[in-house]
Amino acid sequence: MSEQFPYMNPYSVDENAPNGRLFYGRQAILQQISQLIFLDEGDDAGQPIILVGPPRIGKTALLRHIQDGDLGPTVFPITINLAQLATDSLSAFYWDVAKTAVPQLAPLNLDYTPPDQAAFIGDPQTAFQEQFLQPVNDALADKHRNAKLLFLFDNLQALPQTSDEETAVPLSPGAIHNILNQDDMAACLFTWQGDEASLLQTHPDCQSAHIIEIGPLSKEAAIALIRQPVNYIIVRDVALYIYQLTGGRPYALQKICHALYERQYRLQLNQITAADVNAVLTTNPALPSLTTNAEPPIFAIAPESGGRRTVRHVRRVPPWQRNAFLAAGIIAFIVLAVILLFPIFTGKSASQQLASALEDPTVTPTPLPTTTPEPVTPEIIEIEVPVTAEIVVTAVTVIAPTETPPATSTPTPTATPTSAPTALPDVLPTLITREQDQMPMVLIPAGTFIMGSAEDDFRAAPDEMPQHEVTLDEFYMDKYEVNIEQYASFLNRLGRYDKACERVDCAWPRELAGYTSYLVEQDLGDGTVQYFPLAGFSNYPINHVSWYGANMYCESVGGRLPTEAEWEYAARGDDGRVFPWGDENPDPTRAVFNSDSFDNVKPVDALPDGASPFGVLGMAGSMWEWTADWYSDTYYEESPRRNPTGPENGLNKVVRGGAWPNNNLADRIRATNRNAFSPDLISALVGFRCVLDP
């Protein structure tokens, strides 16, 4: 198989991380900062906030996320790197602060006069307040109610040590805060590399400051950082091993996860194990210095899989057993021939003779490896009827009787219906059943809706914009995701999975994919294989299926994959809801998401509370779902208004809906969230459903 994922390593190994590193587990700290900067009474009000912690623990990452708006729309942050400012004079320092802040405020289009450098020479503190702070605050108040300026001073250790000498420049954190916080014009947040004791020893005026210690990530936050940004499998025990190796330190976690992503991409691994972790530690000399001593986990991924990931094990029948099967088949053929020919000489029917021989009128059918002129077991005759725009039924099943037929003649089925197609009624039925696989299908009526996310939606990604109006014709959509039993039947009709769907693997069975697949392959001993669900999991969603395998299945049952627009409309309707069930946040009664284990995946009909406005289930969480469209991050800018079908070509196919392990809270399972994978991807995270044009 070609590359499984677009090569875009989500983990940063750059010490400065100019674009920011992945951010997990600091929500409580952000909430604490938000509360402190809006304190308006008491002894704690109006005090600077200082984040303390060792190098590479995530202090600067917190500042970047505050800069990106994580404290809400009323906080206007300005980031100042103290290591880049002049600290030898007050005039140079406060002018550098103002000069650094002005371009950061430019996107706000504030109406104020920029400060004049000459005014900072005589009285820099007053000039800073009168020529910068006051005009900016007045301009903000005109546009935003309850606005708050927040200065984010990184690298406090770059300031000179606070001194009582008269010749010393008064650039302590307390002195800076007093200038900026006068009349509550701005709040200050500093970062200090070290512990609280070293901070107070260097800057004693920080005794009354709000000091927040930044430590390693919690176990759950670290495991989320390890598992959620990627689409290959890292079971919880392996993630816990990485957490123990790094002690939860974000930089060390990023370095190891970056190396694991490189290894997965190079070797095309479907799953990362403890052996892979040890391999990257061995081959990368810099990594062991970031780790602590931890024993690798001793566990089996699942009793059935035995840790297999890329080696296919199929039971082979010994030659003597094959010969035994052949001998049994010959004997069975001779017995059957005698039974069938006996009525010619005795006048007795075959059924009477068989009952006399076995002394039991009930015959248990058994599969025979050889063909016979006329089998005794019921024969199923499938009559194929071509699908037209006016006929939904695509197959008729007739069971030939085993007993002697009655005297009246029975019409012989033909491959073409003898009656003219019945015209569709004026009103389409709201629910039909697809005969080929007994899938219930829900009518999605024609309609117009607003597709995508609003520009002020902080959860939305750029590729969800701009919002645009889309009109769709009616169609039927599978009420549930295609399940294991349905897809196993498809493979049995196809005869194989490997390179069988447009020269790409249709899907991977459990023998190849491991414990995250409930599709089982069994050698029947005669050179053929059979596919069936693992016992108890027939109604679970199919996964480890490529786009080609999903597309061919839908075509085989007379349907197709949904377009991206059809999928979003079926998921959210025309009222602009965030999730299929509405705007309320998801919970385990509505969706399987942000899960610790594949064992938490549920049957396709398990969560009715998560249904869409049209009654379609499973459109949030569980499995990403393939759509028909190629992906483009700018397609919404040029999408046609009526029945859009996506770009004409591309590298990746759009998937929608989110998946069981791959979500941070609720953002990944919103109805507007977009993602894309290579169409030959085989993953435990991806399934599908079909649609049908009436």
C-alpha positions as CSV (number, residue, x, y, z in Angstrom):
1,M,0.0,0.0,0.0
2,S,1.2,3.5,-0.7
3,E,1.7,6.1,2.0
4,Q,-1.0,5.8,4.7
5,F,-1.1,9.4,5.8
6,P,-0.1,12.8,4.4
7,Y,3.4,13.5,5.7
8,M,2.7,16.2,8.2
9,N,4.3,15.4,11.5
10,P,2.1,17.1,14.1
11,Y,4.9,17.0,16.8
12,S,7.5,19.8,17.1
13,V,11.1,19.2,17.9
14,D,12.2,22.8,17.4
15,E,13.2,24.2,20.8
16,N,11.7,27.6,20.0
17,A,8.7,26.0,18.2
18,P,7.9,29.1,16.2
19,N,4.4,27.8,15.2
20,G,3.7,26.5,18.7
21,R,3.6,22.9,19.9
22,L,0.5,20.7,20.5
23,F,-1.3,22.0,23.6
24,Y,-2.9,19.6,26.1
25,G,-3.9,19.6,29.7
26,R,-3.5,23.3,30.7
27,Q,-7.2,24.3,30.7
28,A,-7.3,24.7,34.5
29,I,-4.3,27.1,34.4
30,L,-5.9,29.2,31.7
31,Q,-9.1,29.4,33.8
32,Q,-7.1,30.5,36.8
33,I,-5.4,33.2,34.8
34,S,-8.7,34.4,33.4
35,Q,-10.1,34.7,37.0
36,L,-7.1,36.6,38.3
37,I,-6.9,39.3,35.6
38,F,-10.6,40.2,36.1
39,L,-10.4,40.5,39.9
40,D,-11.7,44.0,40.9
41,E,-11.6,44.0,44.7
42,G,-9.7,42.5,47.6
43,D,-6.0,42.2,48.4
44,D,-5.4,39.9,45.4
45,A,-6.8,42.4,42.9
46,G,-4.3,44.3,40.7
47,Q,-1.3,42.0,41.3
48,P,1.0,40.6,38.6
49,I,0.8,36.9,37.6
50,I,4.0,34.9,37.3
51,L,4.3,31.4,35.8
52,V,7.3,29.6,37.2
53,G,8.7,26.3,36.1
54,P,11.8,24.6,34.7
55,P,12.9,25.0,31.0
56,R,10.7,23.3,28.3
57,I,7.8,22.7,30.6
58,G,5.3,24.7,28.6
59,K,5.3,28.3,29.9
60,T,5.8,29.9,26.5
61,A,3.3,27.6,25.0
62,L,0.7,28.9,27.4
63,L,1.5,32.5,26.4
64,R,1.1,31.6,22.7
65,H,-2.4,30.1,23.3
66,I,-3.4,33.1,25.3
67,Q,-2.2,35.2,22.4
68,D,-4.4,33.1,20.1
69,G,-7.5,34.0,22.1
70,D,-7.9,31.2,24.6
71,L,-8.9,33.6,27.4
72,G,-11.9,34.8,25.4
73,P,-12.9,37.8,23.2
74,T,-12.6,40.5,25.9
75,V,-8.9,39.9,26.6
76,F,-6.5,41.6,24.2
77,P,-3.0,40.1,24.8
78,I,0.3,41.7,23.8
79,T,3.4,39.4,23.8
80,I,6.7,40.9,24.8
81,N,10.0,38.8,24.9
82,L,12.0,40.5,27.6
83,A,15.2,38.9,26.2
84,Q,14.8,41.0,23.1
85,L,14.4,44.4,24.8
86,A,16.9,46.9,26.0
87,T,17.2,47.0,29.8
88,D,20.0,49.5,30.3
89,S,17.6,52.5,30.5
90,L,13.9,53.1,31.3
91,S,13.6,55.2,28.1
92,A,14.8,52.4,25.8
93,F,12.8,49.8,27.7
94,Y,9.4,51.4,27.6
95,W,9.9,52.6,24.0
96,D,10.7,49.0,23.0
97,V,7.6,47.8,24.8
98,A,5.4,50.3,23.0
99,K,7.1,49.7,19.6
100,T,6.6,45.9,20.0
101,A,3.0,46.3,21.0
102,V,1.8,48.6,18.2
103,P,1.9,46.1,15.3
104,Q,0.2,43.5,17.4
105,L,-2.8,45.9,17.8
106,A,-2.9,46.7,14.1
107,P,-5.5,44.0,13.3
108,L,-8.0,45.6,15.7
109,N,-8.1,48.8,13.6
110,L,-8.1,51.0,16.7
111,D,-8.4,54.7,16.3
112,Y,-5.4,56.2,18.2
113,T,-2.2,58.1,17.5
114,P,0.9,56.0,17.7
115,P,3.4,57.1,20.4
116,D,6.3,59.5,19.6
117,Q,9.8,58.2,20.6
118,A,11.0,61.7,21.5
119,A,8.5,61.9,24.4
120,F,10.1,58.8,26.0
121,I,13.4,60.5,26.6
122,G,12.5,62.7,29.5
123,D,9.8,60.8,31.4
124,P,9.4,57.3,29.9
125,Q,6.8,56.0,32.4
126,T,4.5,59.0,31.9
127,A,5.0,58.9,28.1
128,F,4.1,55.2,28.0
129,Q,0.9,55.8,30.0
130,E,-0.2,59.0,28.2
131,Q,0.9,58.2,24.6
132,F,0.2,54.5,24.5
133,L,-1.8,52.9,27.4
134,Q,-4.5,55.6,27.7
135,P,-5.2,56.1,24.0
136,V,-5.3,52.3,23.4
137,N,-7.7,51.8,26.3
138,D,-10.0,54.5,25.1
139,A,-10.0,53.1,21.6
140,L,-10.8,49.6,22.9
141,A,-13.6,50.9,25.0
142,D,-15.3,52.4,22.0
143,K,-15.3,49.0,20.2
144,H,-15.4,46.4,22.9
145,R,-17.2,46.5,26.2
146,N,-15.3,45.2,29.3
147,A,-12.1,45.0,27.2
148,K,-8.8,44.2,29.0
149,L,-5.2,44.6,27.8
150,L,-2.9,41.8,29.0
151,F,0.8,42.1,28.6
152,L,2.5,38.7,28.3
153,F,6.2,39.2,29.4
154,D,8.2,36.1,28.5
155,N,11.7,35.3,29.9
156,L,11.6,37.4,33.1
157,Q,15.1,36.1,33.9
158,A,16.4,38.5,31.2
159,L,15.7,41.5,33.5
160,P,18.5,42.6,35.9
161,Q,18.3,41.5,39.5
162,T,16.3,43.9,41.6
163,S,18.7,46.1,43.6
164,D,18.3,48.8,46.3
165,E,21.2,50.8,44.9
166,E,20.3,54.3,43.8
167,T,22.0,53.9,40.5
168,A,20.1,50.7,39.5
169,V,17.5,50.9,36.8
170,P,14.1,50.2,38.4
171,L,13.0,47.3,36.1
172,S,11.6,44.8,38.5
173,P,8.4,42.9,37.8
174,G,6.6,44.9,40.4
175,A,7.8,48.3,39.0
176,I,6.7,47.4,35.5
177,H,3.3,46.1,36.7
178,N,2.7,49.4,38.7
179,I,3.2,51.5,35.5
180,L,0.9,49.3,33.4
181,N,-1.7,48.6,36.0
182,Q,-2.3,52.2,37.0
183,D,-6.0,53.0,36.9
184,D,-6.5,49.3,35.9
185,M,-5.4,50.0,32.4
186,A,-3.6,46.7,31.8
187,A,-2.8,43.4,33.5
188,C,0.7,41.8,33.5
189,L,1.7,38.1,33.2
190,F,5.4,37.1,33.4
191,T,7.2,33.7,32.9
192,W,10.1,32.8,35.1
193,Q,12.6,29.9,34.4
194,G,13.1,28.4,37.8
195,D,11.2,27.8,41.0
196,E,9.4,30.2,43.3
197,A,12.4,30.5,45.7
198,S,14.8,31.6,43.0
199,L,12.2,34.1,41.7
200,L,11.8,35.7,45.1
201,Q,15.5,35.8,45.7
202,T,16.1,37.6,42.4
203,H,13.0,39.9,42.6
204,P,11.8,40.3,46.2
205,D,9.0,42.7,45.1
206,C,7.2,39.6,43.8
207,Q,6.1,38.5,47.3
208,S,2.6,39.6,46.7
209,A,2.3,38.4,43.1
210,H,0.1,35.5,42.0
211,I,2.7,32.8,41.4
212,I,1.5,29.7,39.4
213,E,3.8,26.7,39.2
214,I,3.8,25.0,35.8
215,G,4.6,21.3,36.2
216,P,4.6,18.2,33.9
217,L,1.3,17.2,32.2
218,S,-1.0,14.9,34.1
219,K,-1.2,11.3,33.0
220,E,-4.4,11.7,31.1
221,A,-3.3,14.9,29.4
222,A,0.0,13.2,28.4
223,I,-1.8,10.2,27.0
224,A,-4.1,12.5,25.0
225,L,-1.1,14.3,23.6
226,I,0.4,10.9,22.6
227,R,-2.7,9.3,21.0
228,Q,-5.0,12.0,19.7
229,P,-3.0,13.9,17.1
230,V,-2.3,10.8,15.0
231,N,-4.4,8.3,13.0
232,Y,-2.5,5.1,13.7
233,I,-3.1,3.0,16.8
234,I,-1.3,3.5,20.1
235,V,-3.0,1.5,22.8
236,R,-3.3,3.0,26.3
237,D,-0.6,0.8,27.8
238,V,2.0,1.9,25.3
239,A,1.0,5.6,25.8
240,L,1.3,5.0,29.5
241,Y,4.9,3.6,29.0
242,I,5.8,6.8,27.1
243,Y,4.4,8.9,29.8
244,Q,6.4,7.1,32.4
245,L,9.6,7.5,30.3
246,T,9.1,11.2,30.0
247,G,7.5,12.0,33.4
248,G,4.9,13.9,31.5
249,R,7.3,16.7,30.4
250,P,5.8,18.2,27.2
251,Y,9.1,18.7,25.3
252,A,10.3,15.1,26.0
253,L,6.9,13.8,24.9
254,Q,7.0,15.8,21.7
255,K,10.5,14.5,20.9
256,I,9.6,10.9,21.3
257,C,6.3,11.2,19.6
258,H,8.0,13.0,16.7
259,A,10.4,10.1,16.3
260,L,7.6,7.5,16.5
261,Y,5.7,9.4,13.8
262,E,8.8,9.3,11.6
263,R,9.2,5.5,12.2
264,Q,5.5,4.8,11.5
265,Y,5.6,6.8,8.3
266,R,8.9,5.1,7.1
267,L,7.7,1.5,7.9
268,Q,4.0,2.1,7.2
269,L,3.0,0.7,10.6
270,N,-0.6,0.4,11.5
271,Q,0.1,0.3,15.2
272,I,2.8,1.5,17.5
273,T,4.0,-0.9,20.2
274,A,6.5,-0.8,23.1
275,A,9.1,-2.3,20.8
276,D,8.8,0.7,18.5
277,V,9.3,3.0,21.4
278,N,12.4,1.2,22.5
279,A,13.6,1.2,18.9
280,V,13.5,5.0,18.5
281,L,15.2,5.4,21.9
282,T,18.0,3.1,20.7
283,T,18.5,4.7,17.3
284,N,18.2,8.4,18.4
285,P,21.1,9.2,20.8
286,A,19.4,12.4,22.0
287,L,16.2,10.8,23.3
288,P,17.5,8.7,26.3
289,S,18.7,11.9,28.0
290,L,15.1,13.1,28.0
291,T,13.7,10.0,29.7
292,T,13.6,8.4,33.1
293,N,14.0,4.7,33.9
294,A,10.7,2.9,33.2
295,E,10.0,-0.8,32.4
296,P,8.2,-1.5,29.2
297,P,4.7,-2.8,29.7
298,I,4.1,-6.5,29.8
299,F,0.8,-7.1,28.1
300,A,-0.9,-8.6,25.1
301,I,-2.7,-6.2,22.8
302,A,-5.6,-8.7,22.8
303,P,-5.7,-12.5,23.5
304,E,-6.8,-13.1,19.9
305,S,-4.2,-11.0,18.1
306,G,-1.0,-12.1,19.9
307,G,0.5,-8.7,19.0
308,R,0.4,-9.4,15.2
309,R,0.3,-6.3,13.1
310,T,1.6,-6.9,9.6
311,V,2.0,-10.7,9.3
312,R,-1.0,-12.6,8.0
313,H,-1.6,-16.0,9.6
314,V,-4.0,-18.3,7.8
315,R,-4.5,-22.0,8.9
316,R,-3.4,-24.4,6.3
317,V,-4.9,-27.9,6.1
318,P,-2.4,-30.8,6.0
319,P,-2.4,-32.9,2.7
320,W,-3.8,-36.0,4.4
321,Q,-6.8,-34.0,5.7
322,R,-7.4,-32.6,2.2
323,N,-7.4,-36.2,0.9
324,A,-9.9,-37.2,3.6
325,F,-12.2,-34.5,2.5
326,L,-11.9,-35.6,-1.1
327,A,-12.7,-39.2,-0.2
328,A,-15.7,-38.2,1.9
329,G,-16.9,-36.1,-1.1
330,I,-16.6,-39.1,-3.5
331,I,-18.5,-41.3,-1.1
332,A,-21.2,-38.7,-0.6
333,F,-21.5,-38.3,-4.4
334,I,-22.0,-42.1,-4.9
335,V,-24.6,-42.3,-2.1
336,L,-26.5,-39.3,-3.5
337,A,-26.4,-40.8,-7.0
338,V,-27.9,-44.1,-5.7
339,I,-30.7,-42.2,-3.9
340,L,-31.5,-40.1,-7.0
341,L,-31.5,-43.1,-9.4
342,F,-33.3,-45.5,-7.1
343,P,-36.9,-44.2,-7.9
344,I,-36.4,-45.2,-11.6
345,F,-36.2,-48.9,-10.6
346,T,-38.4,-48.9,-7.5
347,G,-41.1,-46.3,-8.2
348,K,-40.5,-44.6,-4.9
349,S,-39.7,-41.0,-4.6
350,A,-36.3,-39.8,-3.5
351,S,-37.7,-38.2,-0.4
352,Q,-39.5,-41.5,0.6
353,Q,-36.3,-43.5,0.0
354,L,-34.2,-41.0,2.0
355,A,-36.6,-41.0,4.9
356,S,-36.6,-44.8,5.0
357,A,-32.8,-45.0,4.9
358,L,-32.3,-42.5,7.7
359,E,-35.5,-43.3,9.7
360,D,-35.9,-39.5,10.2
361,P,-37.8,-37.3,7.9
362,T,-35.7,-34.2,8.8
363,V,-32.5,-33.8,6.7
364,T,-29.8,-31.5,8.0
365,P,-28.1,-29.8,5.1
366,T,-24.3,-30.0,4.9
367,P,-22.1,-28.3,2.4
368,L,-20.6,-30.5,-0.3
369,P,-17.3,-29.7,-2.0
370,T,-18.5,-31.2,-5.3
371,T,-21.2,-30.1,-7.7
372,T,-24.2,-32.4,-8.2
373,P,-26.9,-32.5,-10.9
374,E,-29.6,-31.6,-8.4
375,P,-28.8,-30.8,-4.8
376,V,-31.1,-32.0,-2.1
377,T,-30.6,-28.9,0.1
378,P,-32.7,-25.8,-0.7
379,E,-31.4,-23.9,-3.7
380,I,-31.4,-20.1,-3.6
381,I,-31.9,-18.5,-7.0
382,E,-31.0,-14.8,-7.2
383,I,-32.8,-13.0,-10.0
384,E,-30.9,-9.7,-10.8
385,V,-33.1,-6.8,-11.7
386,P,-31.4,-3.7,-13.1
387,V,-31.7,-0.6,-10.9
388,T,-33.6,2.2,-12.6
389,A,-34.7,5.7,-11.4
390,E,-38.1,4.2,-10.7
391,I,-37.3,0.9,-9.0
392,V,-35.6,0.6,-5.6
393,V,-35.7,-3.2,-5.3
394,T,-32.7,-4.7,-6.9
395,A,-33.0,-8.4,-6.2
396,V,-35.6,-11.1,-5.7
397,T,-34.9,-14.3,-3.9
398,V,-36.8,-17.5,-4.7
399,I,-36.3,-20.7,-2.7
400,A,-36.7,-23.9,-4.6
401,P,-38.6,-26.6,-2.7
402,T,-37.0,-29.9,-1.8
403,E,-40.2,-31.9,-1.9
404,T,-41.9,-33.2,-5.0
405,P,-43.5,-30.2,-6.7
406,P,-47.4,-30.1,-6.9
407,A,-49.2,-30.9,-10.1
408,T,-49.7,-27.2,-10.9
409,S,-47.0,-25.6,-12.9
410,T,-44.8,-22.9,-11.4
411,P,-43.6,-20.0,-13.7
412,T,-39.8,-20.2,-14.2
413,P,-38.1,-17.1,-12.9
414,T,-36.2,-15.0,-15.5
415,A,-33.6,-12.3,-15.2
416,T,-36.0,-9.6,-16.4
417,P,-39.2,-8.6,-14.7
418,T,-42.3,-9.4,-16.7
419,S,-44.3,-6.5,-15.5
420,A,-43.7,-2.8,-16.2
421,P,-42.1,-0.8,-13.5
422,T,-44.5,0.9,-11.1
423,A,-44.2,4.7,-11.0
424,L,-43.1,6.3,-7.8
425,P,-45.8,7.9,-5.7
426,D,-46.0,11.6,-5.3
427,V,-44.7,11.3,-1.7
428,L,-41.6,9.2,-1.2
429,P,-41.6,6.8,1.8
430,T,-39.5,8.2,4.7
431,L,-37.9,4.8,5.4
432,I,-37.0,1.9,3.0
433,T,-35.0,-1.3,3.4
434,R,-32.2,-2.1,0.9
435,E,-32.9,-5.7,-0.1
436,Q,-29.3,-6.6,-0.8
437,D,-28.1,-6.2,2.8
438,Q,-31.3,-5.3,4.7
439,M,-29.9,-1.8,5.6
440,P,-32.7,0.7,6.6
441,M,-32.4,3.9,4.6
442,V,-33.8,7.2,5.7
443,L,-35.2,9.8,3.2
444,I,-33.3,13.1,3.4
445,P,-35.7,15.5,1.7
446,A,-34.6,18.2,-0.8
447,G,-33.6,21.4,0.9
448,T,-31.3,24.3,1.4
449,F,-28.9,24.8,4.3
450,I,-25.9,26.8,5.4
451,M,-22.8,24.7,5.0
452,G,-19.6,25.3,7.0
453,S,-18.8,27.4,10.1
454,A,-19.0,31.0,11.0
455,E,-15.8,33.1,11.1
456,D,-16.3,33.9,14.8
457,D,-16.6,30.2,15.8
458,F,-13.4,29.7,17.8
459,R,-13.7,25.9,17.4
460,A,-13.7,26.0,13.6
461,A,-10.8,25.4,11.3
462,P,-10.0,27.6,8.3
463,D,-11.2,24.8,5.9
464,E,-14.7,25.1,7.3
465,M,-15.0,28.6,6.0
466,P,-16.6,30.6,4.5
467,Q,-20.2,29.6,5.3
468,H,-22.2,29.2,2.1
469,E,-25.7,28.3,1.0
470,V,-26.1,24.8,-0.5
471,T,-29.3,23.3,-2.1
472,L,-29.6,19.5,-2.4
473,D,-32.0,17.2,-4.2
474,E,-33.6,14.4,-2.1
475,F,-31.7,11.2,-1.4
476,Y,-31.8,8.2,0.9
477,M,-29.0,7.6,3.4
478,D,-28.1,4.5,5.4
479,K,-29.6,4.9,8.9
480,Y,-26.5,3.2,10.4
481,E,-22.9,2.7,9.4
482,V,-22.3,-0.5,7.4
483,N,-21.6,-3.3,9.9
484,I,-19.3,-6.2,10.0
485,E,-21.8,-8.8,8.9
486,Q,-22.9,-6.8,5.9
487,Y,-19.3,-6.2,4.7
488,A,-18.3,-9.9,5.3
489,S,-21.1,-10.9,3.0
490,F,-19.8,-8.5,0.4
491,L,-16.3,-10.0,0.6
492,N,-17.7,-13.5,0.4
493,R,-19.4,-12.5,-2.9
494,L,-16.2,-10.9,-4.0
495,G,-14.1,-13.9,-3.0
496,R,-11.2,-12.0,-1.6
497,Y,-10.1,-8.7,0.0
498,D,-6.5,-8.2,-1.2
499,K,-6.1,-6.0,-4.3
500,A,-9.8,-6.7,-5.1
501,C,-11.2,-3.2,-5.1
502,E,-9.6,-1.3,-8.0
503,R,-6.3,-3.0,-7.3
504,V,-6.3,-1.8,-3.7
505,D,-7.1,-3.9,-0.6
506,C,-10.8,-3.6,0.1
507,A,-10.4,-4.1,3.9
508,W,-8.2,-5.9,6.3
509,P,-9.4,-8.8,8.4
510,R,-8.5,-9.4,12.0
511,E,-5.7,-11.8,11.0
512,L,-3.9,-8.8,9.4
513,A,-5.2,-5.7,11.2
514,G,-5.1,-7.1,14.7
515,Y,-7.5,-6.8,17.6
516,T,-9.1,-3.5,16.3
517,S,-10.9,-5.5,13.6
518,Y,-13.9,-7.7,14.2
519,L,-13.8,-9.1,10.6
520,V,-12.5,-12.7,10.6
521,E,-11.0,-14.7,7.7
522,Q,-11.1,-18.5,7.7
523,D,-9.5,-21.0,5.4
524,L,-12.2,-23.6,4.5
525,G,-9.5,-26.2,3.6
526,D,-10.4,-26.4,-0.1
527,G,-8.4,-23.4,-1.3
528,T,-11.2,-21.0,-0.6
529,V,-11.7,-18.5,2.3
530,Q,-14.8,-17.3,4.1
531,Y,-15.3,-14.0,5.9
532,F,-17.6,-13.6,9.0
533,P,-17.9,-11.4,12.1
534,L,-16.2,-12.3,15.3
535,A,-18.8,-13.8,17.6
536,G,-20.9,-11.2,19.2
537,F,-19.8,-8.3,17.0
538,S,-21.8,-8.7,13.8
539,N,-23.6,-5.4,14.3
540,Y,-20.5,-3.3,15.0
541,P,-19.2,-0.8,12.4
542,I,-16.8,-2.1,9.8
543,N,-13.4,-0.4,9.9
544,H,-10.0,-1.1,8.3
545,V,-11.7,-0.4,5.0
546,S,-10.2,1.7,2.2
547,W,-12.1,4.3,0.2
548,Y,-12.1,1.9,-2.7
549,G,-13.5,-0.9,-0.6
550,A,-16.3,1.4,0.7
551,N,-17.0,2.8,-2.8
552,M,-17.2,-0.7,-4.3
553,Y,-19.5,-1.9,-1.6
554,C,-22.0,0.9,-2.1
555,E,-22.0,0.3,-5.9
556,S,-22.6,-3.4,-5.3
557,V,-25.8,-2.7,-3.4
558,G,-27.0,-0.1,-6.0
559,G,-25.9,3.0,-4.2
560,R,-22.9,5.3,-3.8
561,L,-20.9,7.1,-1.2
562,P,-22.4,10.4,-0.1
563,T,-21.0,13.7,-1.2
564,E,-19.5,15.9,1.6
565,A,-22.5,18.3,1.3
566,E,-25.0,15.5,1.6
567,W,-23.2,14.1,4.6
568,E,-23.2,17.5,6.4
569,Y,-26.9,18.2,5.6
570,A,-28.0,14.7,6.8
571,A,-26.0,15.3,10.0
572,R,-27.2,18.8,11.0
573,G,-30.3,19.6,8.9
574,D,-31.1,23.2,8.0
575,D,-31.1,24.8,11.5
576,G,-27.3,25.3,11.9
577,R,-26.9,22.9,14.9
578,V,-23.4,22.1,16.0
579,F,-23.9,18.4,16.6
580,P,-26.4,15.9,15.0
581,W,-28.6,16.1,18.1
582,G,-28.4,19.9,18.7
583,D,-26.0,22.3,20.3
584,E,-25.6,20.5,23.7
585,N,-22.1,19.1,24.3
586,P,-21.6,15.4,23.6
587,D,-21.7,12.7,26.3
588,P,-21.4,8.8,26.2
589,T,-25.2,8.5,25.6
590,R,-24.8,10.3,22.3
591,A,-21.4,9.5,20.8
592,V,-18.3,7.3,21.2
593,F,-15.4,9.8,21.2
594,N,-12.2,10.7,23.1
595,S,-12.1,7.0,24.1
596,D,-9.4,5.2,26.0
597,S,-9.9,1.9,24.3
598,F,-11.3,0.4,21.1
599,D,-13.3,-1.8,23.4
600,N,-15.6,1.2,23.9
601,V,-16.9,1.1,20.3
602,K,-20.5,0.2,20.2
603,P,-23.0,-1.5,17.8
604,V,-24.2,0.8,15.0
605,D,-27.7,1.2,16.5
606,A,-26.6,1.6,20.1
607,L,-27.0,5.4,20.7
608,P,-30.4,6.6,19.5
609,D,-30.0,9.9,21.6
610,G,-27.2,10.9,19.1
611,A,-29.5,10.8,16.1
612,S,-29.5,13.6,13.5
613,P,-32.7,15.6,12.8
614,F,-33.5,13.1,10.1
615,G,-33.1,10.1,12.4
616,V,-29.6,9.0,11.1
617,L,-27.5,7.4,13.8
618,G,-23.7,7.4,14.5
619,M,-22.8,10.6,12.6
620,A,-20.7,11.9,15.5
621,G,-17.8,9.8,16.8
622,S,-17.3,6.0,16.4
623,M,-15.7,6.0,13.0
624,W,-14.7,8.7,10.5
625,E,-16.8,8.1,7.4
626,W,-15.6,8.1,3.8
627,T,-17.4,10.5,1.4
628,A,-17.2,10.7,-2.4
629,D,-15.4,14.1,-2.5
630,W,-11.8,14.9,-3.1
631,Y,-10.5,17.3,-0.4
632,S,-9.4,20.9,-0.9
633,D,-9.0,23.3,2.0
634,T,-10.2,26.2,-0.2
635,Y,-13.2,24.4,-1.9
636,Y,-15.8,26.3,0.1
637,E,-14.6,29.5,-1.6
638,E,-15.6,28.1,-5.0
639,S,-18.3,25.5,-4.3
640,P,-21.3,25.6,-6.5
641,R,-24.6,26.3,-4.8
642,R,-26.6,23.3,-6.0
643,N,-25.5,19.7,-5.4
644,P,-21.8,20.3,-5.1
645,T,-19.6,17.2,-5.6
646,G,-16.2,18.5,-4.5
647,P,-13.0,19.2,-6.6
648,E,-12.5,17.3,-9.8
649,N,-9.3,15.7,-8.5
650,G,-7.0,15.6,-5.5
651,L,-4.7,13.5,-3.3
652,N,-7.0,12.7,-0.3
653,K,-10.7,11.9,0.1
654,V,-12.9,13.8,2.7
655,V,-13.9,12.0,5.8
656,R,-16.5,13.3,8.3
657,G,-17.8,12.7,11.8
658,G,-14.8,12.1,14.0
659,A,-13.7,8.8,15.5
660,W,-13.5,6.9,18.8
661,P,-9.9,7.7,19.9
662,N,-9.1,10.8,17.9
663,N,-11.0,13.7,19.5
664,N,-10.1,16.4,21.9
665,L,-13.4,16.9,23.9
666,A,-16.1,17.7,21.3
667,D,-14.3,19.7,18.6
668,R,-13.5,16.8,16.3
669,I,-17.1,15.5,16.1
670,R,-18.9,18.7,15.2
671,A,-21.0,18.3,12.1
672,T,-19.0,20.9,10.2
673,N,-15.5,19.4,11.0
674,R,-13.6,18.3,8.0
675,N,-10.7,15.8,7.7
676,A,-9.1,13.9,4.8
677,F,-7.1,10.7,4.2
678,S,-5.5,9.0,1.3
679,P,-8.1,6.8,-0.4
680,D,-5.9,3.7,0.1
681,L,-5.7,4.2,3.9
682,I,-6.5,1.2,6.0
683,S,-7.2,2.4,9.5
684,A,-9.1,1.3,12.6
685,L,-10.7,4.8,12.7
686,V,-12.5,4.8,9.3
687,G,-15.8,3.2,8.2
688,F,-18.6,4.4,5.9
689,R,-22.3,4.4,5.0
690,C,-24.0,4.7,1.6
691,V,-26.7,6.8,-0.1
692,L,-29.2,6.1,-2.9
693,D,-30.8,8.4,-5.4
694,P,-34.6,7.8,-5.5
